């Protein structure tokens, strides 16, 4: 009886660790800290309130500087 419980616990630990490892890899791939950031170069038009890609400098008079 004790051996069955021990085997069950070992199998559950293996399944949980495999599942967690798989999810940690996808989290690393989706992480914005690891992905290369994209910026608008100077001279490109920008709109501070609605732009999705930030300027590499500052958005001034609707142009990246």
mmCIF file as gemmi writes it, N, C-alpha and C atoms, coordinates in Angstrom:
data_model
loop_
_atom_site.group_PDB
_atom_site.id
_atom_site.type_symbol
_atom_site.label_atom_id
_atom_site.label_alt_id
_atom_site.label_comp_id
_atom_site.label_asym_id
_atom_site.label_entity_id
_atom_site.label_seq_id
_atom_site.pdbx_PDB_ins_code
_atom_site.Cartn_x
_atom_site.Cartn_y
_atom_site.Cartn_z
_atom_site.occupancy
_atom_site.B_iso_or_equiv
_atom_site.pdbx_formal_charge
_atom_site.auth_seq_id
_atom_site.auth_asym_id
_atom_site.pdbx_PDB_model_num
ATOM 1 N N . UNK Axp A 1 ? 0.824 -1.202 0 1 0 ? 1 A 1
ATOM 2 C CA . UNK Axp A 1 ? 0 0 0 1 0 ? 1 A 1
ATOM 3 C C . UNK Axp A 1 ? 0.864 1.26 0 1 0 ? 1 A 1
ATOM 4 N N . UNK Axp A 2 ? 1.894 1.274 0.863 1 0 ? 2 A 1
ATOM 5 C CA . UNK Axp A 2 ? 2.775 2.438 0.922 1 0 ? 2 A 1
ATOM 6 C C . UNK Axp A 2 ? 3.532 2.639 -0.381 1 0 ? 2 A 1
ATOM 7 N N . UNK Axp A 3 ? 3.881 1.538 -1.048 1 0 ? 3 A 1
ATOM 8 C CA . UNK Axp A 3 ? 4.613 1.625 -2.307 1 0 ? 3 A 1
ATOM 9 C C . UNK Axp A 3 ? 3.743 2.262 -3.384 1 0 ? 3 A 1
ATOM 10 N N . UNK Axp A 4 ? 2.442 1.93 -3.416 1 0 ? 4 A 1
ATOM 11 C CA . UNK Axp A 4 ? 1.528 2.514 -4.395 1 0 ? 4 A 1
ATOM 12 C C . UNK Axp A 4 ? 1.407 4.017 -4.182 1 0 ? 4 A 1
ATOM 13 N N . UNK Axp A 5 ? 1.324 4.444 -2.942 1 0 ? 5 A 1
ATOM 14 C CA . UNK Axp A 5 ? 1.219 5.877 -2.631 1 0 ? 5 A 1
ATOM 15 C C . UNK Axp A 5 ? 2.5 6.594 -3.048 1 0 ? 5 A 1
ATOM 16 N N . UNK Axp A 6 ? 3.64 5.991 -2.774 1 0 ? 6 A 1
ATOM 17 C CA . UNK Axp A 6 ? 4.92 6.585 -3.136 1 0 ? 6 A 1
ATOM 18 C C . UNK Axp A 6 ? 5.056 6.725 -4.653 1 0 ? 6 A 1
ATOM 19 N N . UNK Axp A 7 ? 4.662 5.699 -5.399 1 0 ? 7 A 1
ATOM 20 C CA . UNK Axp A 7 ? 4.707 5.746 -6.863 1 0 ? 7 A 1
ATOM 21 C C . UNK Axp A 7 ? 3.751 6.811 -7.383 1 0 ? 7 A 1
ATOM 22 N N . UNK Axp A 8 ? 2.56 6.896 -6.819 1 0 ? 8 A 1
ATOM 23 C CA . UNK Axp A 8 ? 1.584 7.896 -7.232 1 0 ? 8 A 1
ATOM 24 C C . UNK Axp A 8 ? 2.118 9.31 -7.009 1 0 ? 8 A 1
ATOM 25 N N . UNK Axp A 9 ? 2.721 9.557 -5.863 1 0 ? 9 A 1
ATOM 26 C CA . UNK Axp A 9 ? 3.288 10.872 -5.565 1 0 ? 9 A 1
ATOM 27 C C . UNK Axp A 9 ? 4.425 11.193 -6.533 1 0 ? 9 A 1
ATOM 28 N N . UNK Axp A 10 ? 5.271 10.218 -6.841 1 0 ? 10 A 1
ATOM 29 C CA . UNK Axp A 10 ? 6.383 10.436 -7.772 1 0 ? 10 A 1
ATOM 30 C C . UNK Axp A 10 ? 5.874 10.781 -9.168 1 0 ? 10 A 1
ATOM 31 N N . UNK Axp A 11 ? 4.848 10.07 -9.629 1 0 ? 11 A 1
ATOM 32 C CA . UNK Axp A 11 ? 4.278 10.338 -10.952 1 0 ? 11 A 1
ATOM 33 C C . UNK Axp A 11 ? 3.642 11.723 -10.985 1 0 ? 11 A 1
ATOM 34 N N . UNK Axp A 12 ? 2.917 12.087 -9.948 1 0 ? 12 A 1
ATOM 35 C CA . UNK Axp A 12 ? 2.302 13.415 -9.9 1 0 ? 12 A 1
ATOM 36 C C . UNK Axp A 12 ? 3.356 14.513 -9.914 1 0 ? 12 A 1
ATOM 37 N N . UNK Axp A 13 ? 4.436 14.333 -9.177 1 0 ? 13 A 1
ATOM 38 C CA . UNK Axp A 13 ? 5.523 15.328 -9.172 1 0 ? 13 A 1
ATOM 39 C C . UNK Axp A 13 ? 6.132 15.477 -10.557 1 0 ? 13 A 1
ATOM 40 N N . UNK Axp A 14 ? 6.324 14.363 -11.253 1 0 ? 14 A 1
ATOM 41 C CA . UNK Axp A 14 ? 6.889 14.403 -12.597 1 0 ? 14 A 1
ATOM 42 C C . UNK Axp A 14 ? 5.96 15.132 -13.562 1 0 ? 14 A 1
ATOM 43 N N . UNK Axp A 15 ? 4.669 14.846 -13.489 1 0 ? 15 A 1
ATOM 44 C CA . UNK Axp A 15 ? 3.696 15.496 -14.369 1 0 ? 15 A 1
ATOM 45 C C . UNK Axp A 15 ? 3.642 16.995 -14.093 1 0 ? 15 A 1
ATOM 46 N N . UNK Axp A 16 ? 3.601 17.382 -12.841 1 0 ? 16 A 1
ATOM 47 C CA . UNK Axp A 16 ? 3.522 18.803 -12.484 1 0 ? 16 A 1
ATOM 48 C C . UNK Axp A 16 ? 4.781 19.537 -12.917 1 0 ? 16 A 1
ATOM 49 N N . UNK Axp A 17 ? 5.952 18.954 -12.719 1 0 ? 17 A 1
ATOM 50 C CA . UNK Axp A 17 ? 7.19 19.64 -13.098 1 0 ? 17 A 1
ATOM 51 C C . UNK Axp A 17 ? 7.313 19.769 -14.613 1 0 ? 17 A 1
ATOM 52 N N . UNK Axp A 18 ? 6.875 18.759 -15.358 1 0 ? 18 A 1
ATOM 53 C CA . UNK Axp A 18 ? 6.903 18.84 -16.822 1 0 ? 18 A 1
ATOM 54 C C . UNK Axp A 18 ? 5.956 19.922 -17.309 1 0 ? 18 A 1
ATOM 55 N N . UNK Axp A 19 ? 4.779 19.984 -16.719 1 0 ? 19 A 1
ATOM 56 C CA . UNK Axp A 19 ? 3.794 21.002 -17.087 1 0 ? 19 A 1
ATOM 57 C C . UNK Axp A 19 ? 4.327 22.402 -16.779 1 0 ? 19 A 1
ATOM 58 N N . UNK Axp A 20 ? 4.937 22.582 -15.623 1 0 ? 20 A 1
ATOM 59 C CA . UNK Axp A 20 ? 5.474 23.886 -15.235 1 0 ? 20 A 1
ATOM 60 C C . UNK Axp A 20 ? 6.631 24.291 -16.134 1 0 ? 20 A 1
ATOM 61 N N . UNK Axp A 21 ? 7.474 23.342 -16.505 1 0 ? 21 A 1
ATOM 62 C CA . UNK Axp A 21 ? 8.609 23.649 -17.381 1 0 ? 21 A 1
ATOM 63 C C . UNK Axp A 21 ? 8.122 24.088 -18.755 1 0 ? 21 A 1
ATOM 64 N N . UNK Axp A 22 ? 7.099 23.426 -19.262 1 0 ? 22 A 1
ATOM 65 C CA . UNK Axp A 22 ? 6.554 23.78 -20.572 1 0 ? 22 A 1
ATOM 66 C C . UNK Axp A 22 ? 6.001 25.201 -20.55 1 0 ? 22 A 1
ATOM 67 N N . UNK Axp A 23 ? 5.291 25.552 -19.481 1 0 ? 23 A 1
ATOM 68 C CA . UNK Axp A 23 ? 4.721 26.888 -19.386 1 0 ? 23 A 1
ATOM 69 C C . UNK Axp A 23 ? 5.787 27.946 -19.15 1 0 ? 23 A 1
ATOM 70 N N . UNK Axp A 24 ? 6.846 27.637 -18.448 1 0 ? 24 A 1
ATOM 71 C CA . UNK Axp A 24 ? 7.897 28.628 -18.219 1 0 ? 24 A 1
ATOM 72 C C . UNK Axp A 24 ? 8.62 28.942 -19.522 1 0 ? 24 A 1
ATOM 73 N N . UNK Axp A 25 ? 8.755 27.965 -20.423 1 0 ? 25 A 1
ATOM 74 C CA . UNK Axp A 25 ? 9.389 28.224 -21.716 1 0 ? 25 A 1
ATOM 75 C C . UNK Axp A 25 ? 8.53 29.155 -22.552 1 0 ? 25 A 1
ATOM 76 N N . UNK Axp A 26 ? 7.209 28.956 -22.568 1 0 ? 26 A 1
ATOM 77 C CA . UNK Axp A 26 ? 6.35 29.84 -23.351 1 0 ? 26 A 1
ATOM 78 C C . UNK Axp A 26 ? 6.3 31.22 -22.731 1 0 ? 26 A 1
ATOM 79 N N . UNK Axp A 27 ? 6.38 31.324 -21.412 1 0 ? 27 A 1
ATOM 80 C CA . UNK Axp A 27 ? 6.41 32.636 -20.771 1 0 ? 27 A 1
ATOM 81 C C . UNK Axp A 27 ? 7.663 33.397 -21.165 1 0 ? 27 A 1
ATOM 82 N N . UNK Axp A 28 ? 8.8 32.696 -21.257 1 0 ? 28 A 1
ATOM 83 C CA . UNK Axp A 28 ? 10.042 33.355 -21.64 1 0 ? 28 A 1
ATOM 84 C C . UNK Axp A 28 ? 9.967 33.843 -23.077 1 0 ? 28 A 1
ATOM 85 N N . UNK Axp A 29 ? 9.328 33.078 -23.964 1 0 ? 29 A 1
ATOM 86 C CA . UNK Axp A 29 ? 9.215 33.48 -25.359 1 0 ? 29 A 1
ATOM 87 C C . UNK Axp A 29 ? 8.305 34.689 -25.506 1 0 ? 29 A 1
ATOM 88 N N . UNK Axp A 30 ? 7.29 34.801 -24.67 1 0 ? 30 A 1
ATOM 89 C CA . UNK Axp A 30 ? 6.338 35.898 -24.755 1 0 ? 30 A 1
ATOM 90 C C . UNK Axp A 30 ? 6.759 37.119 -23.949 1 0 ? 30 A 1
ATOM 91 N N . UNK Axp A 31 ? 7.802 37.001 -23.173 1 0 ? 31 A 1
ATOM 92 C CA . UNK Axp A 31 ? 8.193 38.077 -22.268 1 0 ? 31 A 1
ATOM 93 C C . UNK Axp A 31 ? 8.681 39.304 -23.031 1 0 ? 31 A 1
ATOM 94 N N . UNK Axp A 32 ? 8.136 40.481 -22.737 1 0 ? 32 A 1
ATOM 95 C CA . UNK Axp A 32 ? 8.602 41.699 -23.411 1 0 ? 32 A 1
ATOM 96 C C . UNK Axp A 32 ? 10.017 42.079 -23.001 1 0 ? 32 A 1
ATOM 97 N N . UNK Axp A 33 ? 10.511 41.562 -21.867 1 0 ? 33 A 1
ATOM 98 C CA . UNK Axp A 33 ? 11.871 41.885 -21.439 1 0 ? 33 A 1
ATOM 99 C C . UNK Axp A 33 ? 12.903 41.171 -22.309 1 0 ? 33 A 1
ATOM 100 N N . UNK Axp A 34 ? 12.522 40.054 -22.919 1 0 ? 34 A 1
ATOM 101 C CA . UNK Axp A 34 ? 13.467 39.289 -23.721 1 0 ? 34 A 1
ATOM 102 C C . UNK Axp A 34 ? 13.377 39.683 -25.19 1 0 ? 34 A 1
ATOM 103 N N . UNK Axp A 35 ? 12.205 40.041 -25.657 1 0 ? 35 A 1
ATOM 104 C CA . UNK Axp A 35 ? 12.039 40.417 -27.048 1 0 ? 35 A 1
ATOM 105 C C . UNK Axp A 35 ? 12.728 41.746 -27.319 1 0 ? 35 A 1
ATOM 106 N N . UNK Axp A 36 ? 13.216 41.889 -28.536 1 0 ? 36 A 1
ATOM 107 C CA . UNK Axp A 36 ? 13.87 43.138 -28.924 1 0 ? 36 A 1
ATOM 108 C C . UNK Axp A 36 ? 12.814 44.229 -29.053 1 0 ? 36 A 1
ATOM 109 N N . UNK Axp A 37 ? 13.09 45.36 -28.461 1 0 ? 37 A 1
ATOM 110 C CA . UNK Axp A 37 ? 12.145 46.475 -28.524 1 0 ? 37 A 1
ATOM 111 C C . UNK Axp A 37 ? 12.245 47.167 -29.882 1 0 ? 37 A 1
ATOM 112 N N . UNK Axp A 38 ? 11.108 47.623 -30.394 1 0 ? 38 A 1
ATOM 113 C CA . UNK Axp A 38 ? 11.072 48.35 -31.657 1 0 ? 38 A 1
ATOM 114 C C . UNK Axp A 38 ? 10.733 49.798 -31.357 1 0 ? 38 A 1
ATOM 115 N N . UNK Axp A 39 ? 11.432 50.696 -32.006 1 0 ? 39 A 1
ATOM 116 C CA . UNK Axp A 39 ? 11.202 52.124 -31.828 1 0 ? 39 A 1
ATOM 117 C C . UNK Axp A 39 ? 11.096 52.79 -33.194 1 0 ? 39 A 1
ATOM 118 N N . UNK Axp A 40 ? 10.348 53.887 -33.234 1 0 ? 40 A 1
ATOM 119 C CA . UNK Axp A 40 ? 10.278 54.681 -34.454 1 0 ? 40 A 1
ATOM 120 C C . UNK Axp A 40 ? 11.545 55.523 -34.563 1 0 ? 40 A 1
ATOM 121 N N . UNK Axp A 41 ? 12.149 55.587 -35.751 1 0 ? 41 A 1
ATOM 122 C CA . UNK Axp A 41 ? 13.357 56.398 -35.908 1 0 ? 41 A 1
ATOM 123 C C . UNK Axp A 41 ? 13.016 57.889 -35.934 1 0 ? 41 A 1
ATOM 124 N N . UNK Axp A 42 ? 14.011 58.756 -35.704 1 0 ? 42 A 1
ATOM 125 C CA . UNK Axp A 42 ? 13.772 60.204 -35.76 1 0 ? 42 A 1
ATOM 126 C C . UNK Axp A 42 ? 13.217 60.607 -37.123 1 0 ? 42 A 1
ATOM 127 N N . UNK Axp A 43 ? 12.286 61.567 -37.119 1 0 ? 43 A 1
ATOM 128 C CA . UNK Axp A 43 ? 11.683 62.071 -38.344 1 0 ? 43 A 1
ATOM 129 C C . UNK Axp A 43 ? 10.376 61.393 -38.718 1 0 ? 43 A 1
ATOM 130 N N . UNK Axp A 44 ? 10.083 60.237 -38.139 1 0 ? 44 A 1
ATOM 131 C CA . UNK Axp A 44 ? 8.832 59.541 -38.447 1 0 ? 44 A 1
ATOM 132 C C . UNK Axp A 44 ? 7.681 60.216 -37.708 1 0 ? 44 A 1
ATOM 133 N N . UNK Axp A 45 ? 6.478 60.234 -38.299 1 0 ? 45 A 1
ATOM 134 C CA . UNK Axp A 45 ? 5.332 60.826 -37.605 1 0 ? 45 A 1
ATOM 135 C C . UNK Axp A 45 ? 4.931 59.992 -36.391 1 0 ? 45 A 1
ATOM 136 N N . UNK Axp A 46 ? 4.494 60.667 -35.341 1 0 ? 46 A 1
ATOM 137 C CA . UNK Axp A 46 ? 4.071 59.977 -34.13 1 0 ? 46 A 1
ATOM 138 C C . UNK Axp A 46 ? 2.868 60.69 -33.528 1 0 ? 46 A 1
ATOM 139 N N . UNK Axp A 47 ? 2.123 59.966 -32.721 1 0 ? 47 A 1
ATOM 140 C CA . UNK Axp A 47 ? 0.953 60.5 -32.037 1 0 ? 47 A 1
ATOM 141 C C . UNK Axp A 47 ? 1.007 59.965 -30.617 1 0 ? 47 A 1
ATOM 142 N N . UNK Axp A 48 ? 1.365 60.8 -29.672 1 0 ? 48 A 1
ATOM 143 C CA . UNK Axp A 48 ? 1.646 60.366 -28.3 1 0 ? 48 A 1
ATOM 144 C C . UNK Axp A 48 ? 0.539 59.519 -27.686 1 0 ? 48 A 1
ATOM 145 N N . UNK Axp A 49 ? -0.709 59.93 -27.826 1 0 ? 49 A 1
ATOM 146 C CA . UNK Axp A 49 ? -1.799 59.259 -27.119 1 0 ? 49 A 1
ATOM 147 C C . UNK Axp A 49 ? -2.135 57.892 -27.714 1 0 ? 49 A 1
ATOM 148 N N . UNK Axp A 50 ? -1.992 57.728 -29.025 1 0 ? 50 A 1
ATOM 149 C CA . UNK Axp A 50 ? -2.479 56.505 -29.659 1 0 ? 50 A 1
ATOM 150 C C . UNK Axp A 50 ? -1.397 55.642 -30.289 1 0 ? 50 A 1
ATOM 151 N N . UNK Axp A 51 ? -0.144 56.028 -30.22 1 0 ? 51 A 1
ATOM 152 C CA . UNK Axp A 51 ? 0.874 55.236 -30.914 1 0 ? 51 A 1
ATOM 153 C C . UNK Axp A 51 ? 1.228 53.984 -30.133 1 0 ? 51 A 1
ATOM 154 N N . UNK Axp A 52 ? 1.427 52.895 -30.875 1 0 ? 52 A 1
ATOM 155 C CA . UNK Axp A 52 ? 1.74 51.608 -30.256 1 0 ? 52 A 1
ATOM 156 C C . UNK Axp A 52 ? 3.243 51.393 -30.155 1 0 ? 52 A 1
ATOM 157 N N . UNK Axp A 53 ? 4.011 51.923 -31.108 1 0 ? 53 A 1
ATOM 158 C CA . UNK Axp A 53 ? 5.469 51.796 -31.086 1 0 ? 53 A 1
ATOM 159 C C . UNK Axp A 53 ? 6.034 53.145 -30.659 1 0 ? 53 A 1
ATOM 160 N N . UNK Axp A 54 ? 6.793 53.187 -29.557 1 0 ? 54 A 1
ATOM 161 C CA . UNK Axp A 54 ? 7.315 54.468 -29.077 1 0 ? 54 A 1
ATOM 162 C C . UNK Axp A 54 ? 8.451 54.995 -29.944 1 0 ? 54 A 1
ATOM 163 N N . UNK Axp A 55 ? 8.703 56.284 -29.837 1 0 ? 55 A 1
ATOM 164 C CA . UNK Axp A 55 ? 9.845 56.898 -30.51 1 0 ? 55 A 1
ATOM 165 C C . UNK Axp A 55 ? 11.122 56.484 -29.786 1 0 ? 55 A 1
ATOM 166 N N . UNK Axp A 56 ? 12.241 56.508 -30.516 1 0 ? 56 A 1
ATOM 167 C CA . UNK Axp A 56 ? 13.506 56.206 -29.85 1 0 ? 56 A 1
ATOM 168 C C . UNK Axp A 56 ? 13.932 57.394 -28.994 1 0 ? 56 A 1
ATOM 169 N N . UNK Axp A 57 ? 13.364 58.561 -29.258 1 0 ? 57 A 1
ATOM 170 C CA . UNK Axp A 57 ? 13.631 59.746 -28.443 1 0 ? 57 A 1
ATOM 171 C C . UNK Axp A 57 ? 12.334 60.254 -27.839 1 0 ? 57 A 1
ATOM 172 N N . UNK Axp A 58 ? 11.878 61.412 -28.349 1 0 ? 58 A 1
ATOM 173 C CA . UNK Axp A 58 ? 10.67 62.055 -27.829 1 0 ? 58 A 1
ATOM 174 C C . UNK Axp A 58 ? 9.746 62.382 -28.988 1 0 ? 58 A 1
ATOM 175 N N . UNK Axp A 59 ? 8.431 62.281 -28.756 1 0 ? 59 A 1
ATOM 176 C CA . UNK Axp A 59 ? 7.45 62.687 -29.759 1 0 ? 59 A 1
ATOM 177 C C . UNK Axp A 59 ? 7.161 64.167 -29.55 1 0 ? 59 A 1
ATOM 178 N N . UNK Axp A 60 ? 7.603 64.983 -30.512 1 0 ? 60 A 1
ATOM 179 C CA . UNK Axp A 60 ? 7.438 66.431 -30.393 1 0 ? 60 A 1
ATOM 180 C C . UNK Axp A 60 ? 6.833 66.968 -31.683 1 0 ? 60 A 1
ATOM 181 N N . UNK Axp A 61 ? 5.715 67.666 -31.576 1 0 ? 61 A 1
ATOM 182 C CA . UNK Axp A 61 ? 5.005 68.227 -32.734 1 0 ? 61 A 1
ATOM 183 C C . UNK Axp A 61 ? 4.705 67.145 -33.774 1 0 ? 61 A 1
ATOM 184 N N . UNK Axp A 62 ? 4.257 65.981 -33.295 1 0 ? 62 A 1
ATOM 185 C CA . UNK Axp A 62 ? 3.884 64.823 -34.12 1 0 ? 62 A 1
ATOM 186 C C . UNK Axp A 62 ? 5.031 64.268 -34.96 1 0 ? 62 A 1
ATOM 187 N N . UNK Axp A 63 ? 6.275 64.46 -34.517 1 0 ? 63 A 1
ATOM 188 C CA . UNK Axp A 63 ? 7.448 63.859 -35.154 1 0 ? 63 A 1
ATOM 189 C C . UNK Axp A 63 ? 8.378 63.33 -34.079 1 0 ? 63 A 1
ATOM 190 N N . UNK Axp A 64 ? 8.972 62.17 -34.343 1 0 ? 64 A 1
ATOM 191 C CA . UNK Axp A 64 ? 9.961 61.631 -33.408 1 0 ? 64 A 1
ATOM 192 C C . UNK Axp A 64 ? 11.249 62.446 -33.512 1 0 ? 64 A 1
ATOM 193 N N . UNK Axp A 65 ? 11.809 62.769 -32.364 1 0 ? 65 A 1
ATOM 194 C CA . UNK Axp A 65 ? 13.076 63.517 -32.363 1 0 ? 65 A 1
ATOM 195 C C . UNK Axp A 65 ? 14.093 62.798 -31.503 1 0 ? 65 A 1
